[in-house]
Amino acid sequence: MYRDPVQSLEAPLLPSSATAMRPLRVGMIGIGTVGAGTFHVLARNQALIAARAGRGIKLVVVCARSLARAMNVVGKDVALTNDPMQVATHPDVDVLVEAAGGTGPARDWVLAAIRAGKHVVTANKALLAEHGNEIFAAARQHGVAVAYEGAVAVSIPIVKALREGLTANRIEWVAGIINGTTNFILSKMRDEGLGFAEALAQAQALGYAEADPTFDIEGIDAAHKISLLSANAFGMPVRFADAQVEGITALQGLDVACAEQLGFRIKLLGVAKRRKEGDTEGVELRVQPALVPATHLLAHVNGSMNAVMVKGDASGVTMYYGAGAGSEQTASAVIADLVDVARLDGTHAGQRVPHLGFHPQALDEQLAVLPRAAVHTRHYLRVPVHSAQQIEAVGAWLAAQHVPVLQVALAHDKALPPGSGPQVLVLTDAVAQATVDLAVHALAAHPAVAGPVVTLRVETLEG
């Protein structure tokens, strides 16, 4: 069943003048969801893809843990191996598609391929969020490309939009729903009144959530993605380690209902926003559940779908919508990257689209991520009180703590779980997180307050 790829592949690399005469030869590590989808779409649309790329794209060798399963997917015309390094460094491979995932071994395979002079295509956002700066530097050194459209909101060409379609713009912010699992859970909590645990169980039963959903529900997956988008938007290195990340595990159905009462819906958002105050310039880089106006386009992105909005100084606000997961949806992005690689022959490395949208000498190494305390947004507060008559006391107390209060209301009885006391709902104007944190800390000691105060950010994302 195993066939030595050294013996079964076509001749070694030809000179560049002959490259257009033969297909781009692809080696793939991993033949699971992403790898199998890529193979099937390449096979089904090969003539169309070749017409766009100017040459064929051919999968010639695959590394898989189960060679029998791989054979069932790719058939007898693709060489198989269980040694990833053999694919990464094979002389008859032009481009490595890393489709195995993870951040440890995958880093080694990708760097080995780059050192061997091979281009790399990957949908592995964790790999690039954690090791992207190192990988991109190695690729520049060896004159190869690293393409990763499938790493963010797979069917949505948002990386290409930032790096190419919006290249004339000074990007002000990028924000969106970039994790389908959490969006499915939040949609269920709102539409069916489910609690978080019950909605998560449904997501797992339908295959939208993994058996261990930690990366999704804790916001880590979204943070990987927004870190890559922020680098492309603002010309900065990938700053995943500095992102502020909050998931949805602590979100209560009560707050979903109260947000609805106030005219909002709760979405897990990735936000990257460039801000300048005085002589200080930095980037808010964060993931958190936030209230979005119910009339906003993002409020109507439901189920497992994704959407990203970008504000440019010239373009204004643009929005990109599509599936954020799926075998062939990811394959669509992976193959688009392969087509870009197929078009590179004869192009000097300095004339290619840069890995992060800006040429390396133009990257702003000093552009820092602002600390949590400096994040400046509107806020929602839910304050449990002993008596409904204390609503005015809560508003006055917050105002005395320099919190700009816009609206104070009581939660409707129909939103409250049985046996719960009255809840005061507060919406603020834009204010620094540090001010809200101090006010909430002080409010906890107020005699009118009957329990923990819940705070969530409010994002209007206006054009």
C-alpha positions, 0 to 999 in steps of 0.5 A, spaced: 500 500 500 505 504 501 509 507 495 515 510 495 514 517 493 521 518 491 520 512 485 513 514 484 513 522 482 515 525 476 522 528 474 525 533 479 524 541 478 525 543 471 528 550 470 523 556 471 523 557 463 519 550 463 515 551 469 509 553 466 509 547 462 508 543 468 503 543 473 505 546 480 506 540 484 503 539 491 505 535 497 500 535 503 501 533 510 494 531 513 488 528 509 483 529 514 477 534 513 481 540 510 486 535 506 480 531 503 476 537 501 482 540 498 483 534 494 476 533 492 475 540 490 482 540 486 480 534 482 472 536 481 474 543 478 481 542 475 480 545 468 477 551 471 483 552 476 488 551 471 485 556 467 485 561 472 492 559 475 495 558 468 498 551 469 495 545 473 495 544 480 497 537 482 497 533 488 503 528 488 504 526 495 501 525 501 503 524 508 498 521 513 497 517 519 493 511 516 495 510 509 489 505 508 484 511 509 489 516 505 488 511 499 481 511 500 481 518 499 486 520 494 486 513 490 492 510 487 495 516 483 498 520 489 504 517 493 503 516 500 508 516 506 507 516 514 513 521 514 512 528 514 519 530 513 519 526 507 513 531 504 516 537 507 523 536 504 521 532 497 525 535 491 519 533 487 514 538 491 514 545 489 509 547 495 507 544 501 500 544 504 500 543 511 493 540 513 495 537 520 494 542 525 497 543 531 503 548 533 509 544 535 511 538 529 507 543 524 512 548 526 518 544 524 515 541 518 513 548 515 520 551 517 524 545 514 520 546 507 521 553 507 529 551 508 528 547 502 526 552 498 518 550 498 512 555 498 507 553 504 500 554 504 496 553 511 490 554 514 493 553 521 491 559 525 494 557 531 501 555 528 501 562 525 498 566 531 504 563 535 510 562 530 508 566 524 513 572 525 518 566 525 515 563 519 515 569 515 522 571 517 524 564 514 520 565 508 523 572 506 530 569 508 529 563 503 525 567 498 518 563 498 511 565 500 507 563 506 499 563 504 494 562 509 487 565 507 484 559 510 486 560 517 481 566 518 474 565 516 475 560 511 470 561 505 471 569 506 477 572 502 478 577 508 486 576 508 486 578 501 481 584 502 486 587 507 492 585 503 490 587 496 483 590 495 483 595 501 491 597 500 489 604 499 486 605 505 489 607 512 485 601 516 481 604 522 478 598 525 477 590 523 471 587 527 467 581 526 464 574 528 470 569 527 468 563 530 462 559 528 462 554 534 460 560 539 456 564 534 452 557 534 451 557 541 449 564 542 444 564 537 441 558 540 441 562 547 437 567 544 432 564 539 431 558 544 432 561 551 437 555 552 443 556 557 450 556 555 451 548 557 445 546 553 447 550 547 454 547 547 451 540 548 447 541 541 453 544 538 457 538 540 451 533 538 451 537 531 459 537 530 459 544 530 463 544 537 469 539 538 469 534 544 474 539 548 471 545 545 476 550 550 479 553 544 472 556 541 468 557 547 474 561 551 475 565 545 482 563 543 481 561 536 478 567 535 484 571 538 488 567 533 484 570 527 484 577 530 491 577 531 493 575 524 487 580 521 490 586 526 497 585 523 495 585 516 490 591 517 495 595 521 502 593 519 505 590 525 508 584 527 503 578 529 501 580 537 497 574 539 501 574 546 498 581 547 491 580 545 486 580 551 481 574 550 475 573 554 470 567 552 463 566 553 463 560 558 461 565 564 455 568 559 448 567 562 442 567 559 439 572 563 444 577 560 442 575 553 435 576 555 436 583 558 440 585 552 434 584 547 430 588 552 435 594 551 435 593 543 441 589 543 444 582 541 450 579 544 456 576 539 463 574 541 467 579 537 474 579 535 476 587 535 482 590 532 482 598 533 487 603 532 487 609 536 491 615 538 490 619 544 495 625 544 502 622 543 500 615 544 498 610 539 496 603 539 492 598 538 486 595 541 486 587 540 481 583 544 476 578 543 470 578 548 462 577 548 459 584 546 452 587 545 451 589 538 445 593 536 439 589 534 439 593 527 446 592 526 448 587 520 453 583 525 447 582 529 443 578 524 449 573 523 446 567 526 448 560 526 455 558 525 456 563 520 462 568 520 462 575 518 468 581 518 467 588 517 473 593 516 473 601 516 478 604 512 479 611 511 477 611 504 473 605 503 468 606 509 465 600 512 465 594 508 463 587 510 465 580 508 460 574 510 460 566 509 461 560 512 467 560 517 468 552 517 467 546 513 471 541 509 470 544 502 469 551 504 476 551 507 479 547 501 476 554 497 481 558 501 487 553 500 486 552 493 486 560 492 492 560 495 495 555 491 493 559 485 496 565 487 503 560 488 502 558 481 502 565 478 509 566 482 514 563 477 518 569 475 516 574 480 522 577 484 520 576 491 520 583 493 515 584 488 510 579 491 504 581 496 507 581 503 506 576 508 502 581 512 500 586 507 506 590 508 513 589 506 518 587 512 522 594 512 515 598 513 512 593 519 511 598 525 515 594 530 513 599 535 506 599 534 504 596 541 497 593 543 494 597 548 493 594 555 486 592 558 485 598 562 486 603 556 480 600 552 475 605 550 468 603 549 461 603 551 458 598 557 452 594 559 452 593 566 447 589 570 446 590 577 442 586 582 438 590 587 434 589 593 429 593 591 426 596 584 426 603 588 433 603 588 434 604 580 436 611 581 441 610 587 445 606 582 445 611 576 447 616 581 452 612 584 455 610 577 455 618 575 459 620 581 464 615 579 465 618 573 461 613 569 457 617 563 451 613 564 446 614 558 440 609 560 438 606 566 432 601 566 429 595 570 429 588 567 423 586 565 420 580 569 419 576 563 427 576 563 428 574 570 429 567 572 424 564 578 426 567 584 431 572 582 430 579 585 430 586 581 436 587 576 438 594 574 440 595 567 445 600 565 448 603 558 454 607 558 457 612 553 464 610 551 469 610 557 476 607 559 475 600 562 479 602 568 474 607 570 468 602 569 473 597 573 474 602 579 466 604 579 464 596 579 469 595 584 466 600 589 459 599 587 459 592 589 460 595 596 454 599 595 448 597 600 443 597 594 447 592 591 444 585 592 450 581 588 455 581 583 455 586 578 455 583 570 459 588 565 459 587 558 462 591 552 457 595 547 460 595 540 456 600 535 461 599 530 459 605 526 461 607 519 
